[in-house]
Amino acid sequence: MRHAVAQPAAGEAAPAPQAAIERHYETVLTEAALEAWIARLEAAERVSLDTETTSLNALDARIVGLSFSVEPGHAAYVPLAHHGPGAPDQLDRE
């Protein structure tokens, strides 16, 4: 899929480029880290939430992770059911 880039109308100045956002991403693997993020989520005015699933078909999909953010450039991922070589110890799904 191609996305069109908006062009300024005749006589309008091009918008200023956005400053680069410093990124802080965290993988949540402990109860303490999860509790800290829950506190941030509860205190936030806005929250972004996404799920990682095993399928795009809602009837077959199982959740294997959650990601969330409360401000640009700061996000966390909670793996719940990742398997395979190198997969970290994860929080209990319950």
HELIX and SHEET records of a PDB file:
HELIX    1   1 GLU A   31  ALA A   43  1                                  13    
SHEET    1   A 4 HIS A  24  THR A  27  0                                        
SHEET    2   A 4 HIS A  74  PRO A  79  1                                        
SHEET    3   A 4 ILE A  63  GLU A  71 -1                                        
SHEET    4   A 4 SER A  48  THR A  53 -1                                        
END                                                                             
